[in-house]
Amino acid sequence: MKFLTFGEIMLRLKSPGLERFFQSPMLEATFGGGEANVAVSLANYGQDVSYLTVLPKNAIADECVKDLRKFGVDTSRIVRSDKGRLGIYYLETGANARPSKVVYDREYSAIAMAKPGDIDWDKAFEGVDWFHITGITPAISESAMELSIESVKEAKKRGITVSCDLNYRKNLWKYGKKAAEVMREIANYVDVAIANEEDVQKSLEITTDVNVESGELDRAKYKALGDKVLAAYPNMKMIAITLRESKSADWNGWAACLNDREKFYESKRYEIRDIVDRVGGGDSFGGGLLYGLTHYEDKQQALEFAVAASCLKHSILGDFNRVDVSEVEKLMGGDGTGRVQR
C-alpha cells in the first residue's frame, strides 16, 4: 500500500513550556502541518508514504525536507518554487482554564501561490493507492483551493482511494468563498471522511442537535450526523467522527465513532489528563485510521487503533506523533499505566 498526503507544512514557533508569548525571549522551532503530520505517523508505522507540497528554494525549506526524511517520509515529490515563502504558525500552549493560542503567518506561502498546472499529477500519483488531503489547504488561498479540487479529481481518475480530514479553520477562509462552497465539492470525490462535529456543521453545512461548544457529548446523536453525511454523498464509503470533551486545556475526554453505512462503531473512551501537546491530535487520529483500515479486517480494531494513537500523541511535544505500532497496540490492549518499560 502506497500513501500520498498533500498540503502545507509550516515552521512552528512555540513559546517554551506553558509560557505566554514572549514571556521569555525564546521560541522553540519545529515543523508541522496537517497532512505532513499524517505522513509522519504512517512512516512511523512502517508504511510506504510520500508527502507532496510546494516549498520555496531556501535554507529553511531545506531543513524542513530533511526533518521529514529522518522519519522515513519520501520527499521526492515535493515541488520547489521560486515564488513564495514557508508559512509560519506561532503556538502558545494553554493550561487549566487558559486556552492555547495559534497565530498564523502564512500568506504568500509557496503552496498558497501555487495554482492548477503547477503539479505534474502523473508523477505525483505514480504507484499511489491512497491519497490524503485536508480542508486546510483549500482554505489558505483561492489558487490553493483550485489546486486541491484538481488533486482529488486527478486521484479519482486514477482509481485511487481518497481520504479527507475536513479540518475547518475559521481564521483561514479569507479570500471570498465560504468553507462549505468548496468542501462540499471536494466531498464528492472522498471515500473516507474524517471530522469532528464542528467540521461537519461548518464545512458541509450538515447539522444535528449537537452543541459543539458545550464540551459534553451525546454519542447517540453522532450516528444521525454520520447518516446525514453519507446520505448527502453517495460516493462516500465511511465517515469517522472524533469526540472530544474539553474539561480544560490539559484535561480532555477522547473517543471516536465510525459509520460505514452498514454499521456504527464506537471506540473506547480515554480520559486524558496532564496534556503535553494536543496540536496534531486529530492528524494522529487520521494517520492511525488510515493504518488501521489497511491492516485490520475488523473496522472496530481500526477505530480503536486510531483513537489510541491519538491519545498517545497528547503526551508528545511537537506536531508529529512519535509512536510505533507496538506502542499503540499496547494501549489498545489496556496498558495505559505509563509504567517504566524495562
Buried (B, 14 or more C-beta within 10 A) or exposed (E): BBBBBBBBBBBBBBBEEBBEBEEEEEBEEBBBBBBBBBBBBBBBBEBBBBBBBBBBEEEBBEEBBEBBBEBBBBBEBBBBBEBBBBBBBBBBBBEEEBEBEBEBBBEEBBBBBBBBEBBEBEEBBEEBBBBBBBBBBBBBBBBBBBBBBBBBBBBBEEEBBBBBBBBBBEEBBEEEBEBBEBBBBBBBBBBBBBBBBBBBBBBBBBEBEBEBEEEEBEEEBBBEBBBBBBEBBEEBBBBBBBBBBBBBBBBBBBBBBBBBBEEBBBBBBBEBEEBEBBBBBBBBBBBBBBBBBBBBEEBBBBBBBBBBBBBBBBBBBBBBBBBEBEBBBBBBEEEBEEEEEE
